[in-house]
Amino acid sequence: MSMSGRVLIVAGSDSGGGAGIQGDLKTVTALGGYAATAITALTAQNTQGVFGIIGVEPAFIAQQMQLVLKDIGADCIKTGMLHNAAVIETVVEVLDRAANGIPLVVDPVMYAKAGDCLLDPAAIETLNRRLLPRATIITPNVREAEMLSGLIIRHPADLAAAARQMLELGPAAILAKGGHLIGDTVTDWLVWRQGSKAFTAPRSTSRNTHGTGCALASAIATGLAQGMTLNAAVERALAYVREAIRTAPGFGKGCGPLNHGHA
């Protein structure tokens, strides 16, 4: 497989390998891109939950980013777990200094699949004010979309309304993910200032969905890094994640990992 598209991933580690940096690396590689990383936190977790978190010093996060950008460069940057305000401020400072003009995919990670809190609630204002206005696209799930929009989401139409509300925070586009809503189908809304598009697919009954948000954002980032339009990058990313769920290996006793390597 030829390799094209450099993606710098700024996110936390997942010791279980299903989400975070580990899932991101697998996703970018499977889609033919080159992934570099700046690790923001170490987590002790498996398919059943997150049992420990150790944050990386903000100065060292900045050093990782700066060295990658100075030498290898990046065609797109993806952020995941940025667990407190100091980390967010540090990441934005590096982006301002060394990554102007590079597309940015922000996965506003607030909670793990099992419900564990991965973002200090006091940092949400910093996220909204400092990072989201820089984003080419943000990829919130229902719970994150409620937090960012201030709206209650129960139906796909609510999700679309929340996505339009989140545009007021400054990102160029929103992919609001509907996987946490009930129903036989899943509707994800891509919304930008000039329009919107719904992506609908049958709901999977698989328990193996750990890391879907990380994989989706990294797949979008890979597409943008490879020169795809936003719409095409989102469409390919959604198809990639659906197949990764369908062919998941079934590891672990809880919410199992995806088959990132199917592509």
N, C-alpha and C positions, 0 to 999 in steps of 0.2 A: 504494500500500500504506500502510495506517495504521501508525503507529509506537507501540509500547507496550513497557515494560520497559526500565529503565536498567541497563546492565551495566558495571561498572568492571573492566577487565582489567589485571592487574599481571603483566607477562611481558616476555620478550625479543623483539627484532626479528629477522625473517628477511628478509635482502636478496633472497632468491629469491621471496618472496611467498607461499609455500605453507603455511608454518606460523607459529608465533609470533603476534605482534601483528597482522601483516598478515592471516593466515588467520583469526584471531579476529574482526577487524573485519568481514571479508566474511561470516563465519558469522552473527554477531549481526544484521547488516543484512539478510541474506537471510531471516531468520526474523522480521523485523518489529520488532526491538528497536533500542535506541539504545546504541552502544558508546562509552565513554570509556576512556582508557588511562593507565597509569603504566609507562613503559618502564624495565626493569631492566638491560638489556644490549643492545649492538649486536653482531650476528653477521654475518660475511662468509660466505655460504653459497649453494649452488645445489642442484640435484637430486642432485649427486654427493657432497656432504659439507659439513662445517663447516670453514672454513679460517682463521677468526680470530674472537676474542671480545674485546670491550671492555666491561667492567662500568661501570655508572652508579653514581656516588657514592650511598651509602645515604641521605644527607640530602636529595639531590635527588629520589630515589624517593619519600621521605616527603612532600616538598613537592608533587609531582605528585598523589599520592593525596589529601592534605589539601585542596588547592584544588578538586579535582573534587567531593569529598564535601561540602564546605562550600557550594558554589554549585549544582552540578547535582544532586548526590545520587546514590544508587544503590539499586536494588531487589535486586541480587545482585552479589557480587564474585567474580571468577574469578582464581586465580593460576596461572601457568605457570612459566617458568624463573626460579627464585630461586637464583642460582648459588653463594652461600656463606652462612655462618652470620650474618654481619653484615647481609646483605640480609634474610634471614628474620626476624631479631630486629627490624629496622626495620619491616618490613611488619606484624608482629604488634603492635608498639607502636601503630601508626596504627589498626589494627583495634580494639584495646582502647579507644583514645581516641575514635575518631570513627565506628565502624561496628558498635557493639553491636546485636544483633538482626537484622542484615542477613545473609541466607543466604550461605554461602561454599562455592564449588566449588574444590577443590584438585586440580590436575593435577600430581602429584609428579614433575615432569620431571627425569629423571636422565641420560638418554641421547638423542641424536638418532637418527633412523631409521638412519643409516649407522653407528651405534655410537659416535659421538663423545661423550665425557663432558661433560655440561652442569651437573653439580652436584659441588662439592667433596665428596669422600667424608667429610671431617671434619665436614661440615654435616648429615649424616643424623641424628645425635642431636638436633640443634637442630630440624630439621624434625619429628621424631617428638614431641619434648617440647613445642614451642611452637606449631606451626601446625596439625598434624593434629587435636589435640583440639578445635579451634574449628570444624572443617569440617562442613558439612551433608552433603557427599559428597566422597569422593576417588576418582580414576579411574586407578589404576595399570594398566600393562600387565603381561605375565607377568614380565619381568625386574625391574621395579620391585616387583611383588608379592612376588617371592622375596626381594628385599633387605629389604622392610619386614616380612615375616612370618617370615623365617628358614627357610621351608620350600622344598623342591624341588618344582617344578610340572612335571608331564609330561602330565597329563590334565585334562579339565574338572572332575572330582571333586576333584583336587588344588587347582585354582583356587578352588573353592568353600570348601575347608578353609582356604586362605590368606586368603580374604576374611573368614571368621569370626575368624581369628587377628588380622587387622588391626583389627577392631573394638576390640580391647584397647588400641589406641593412642588411642582416644577419639573418632574421628569418628562421626557419627550413622549413616552408611551408606557402603558401598563399592560401586563398580562395577568389578569385576575383569575386565579385557578379555582375551579368549582368542585374539586374532588371531595371536599368535606360536606357538600350539600347532599341531601337525600334524593333518591330517584334512580331509575334504571339507566339513565344517561348522565354523562358528565359534560357540562358546558363551561368552556374557558373563554374569557372575553379579552381580546386584544383591542385596546382603545388608545387612540391618539387624537390630537387636536382636530384633525380634519375628518375623522371617521372612526369606525369600529368594525370588528369582525368577530363572529362567534365560531368557535371550533367545538363540535359536538361529537361524542363517541360513546359507544355502549360502556356501561360501568363494569369494571372487572370486580370479581368477587375474591380475588387473591388477597391473602394476608401479607404477601411479599411486596411491600411498598416502601420499605425503609430507604430513604435517600432519593425519593422521586423529585423533590424540590431542588436539591442540589444538582441532580443529573439534568433536569430540564433547563435550569439557568446556565449550566456549563455547556449544554448542547446549543443553546441560543448563542452564547458567546463564541463558540467555535464557528457557527455559521457566519456570524458577523465578521469574525477574523478572516474568514475565507472569502469575503466579499459578497455574501448573499444579501439580498434585501431583508429587512426586518420581518416582513410577512413570510418569506420563504424560510428564513432561519427558524421562526416559531413553528411553522408547519412541520418542518423536518424534525425539530426537537420533540414535538408532541408525539409524532409517529415513532421516534426512537424510544421514548420512555414507555409508550404503550407496549411495544414489542419486548422491552427489557422486563416489564412486569409479567407479560405472558409467558416468557421463557425463563423466569426466575428459578434459581436452583433449589429453593426451599430450605435453606440453611437456618439454623437457630430455632429456638423455642417460642420466639415472639414474632415481631414484625420483621420478616426476613428481607435480605438484600435483593437487589435487582440483578439481572444478567447484563451487566454493563457492556460486556464484550461481544454481544450478538452482532453488532454492525460489522 
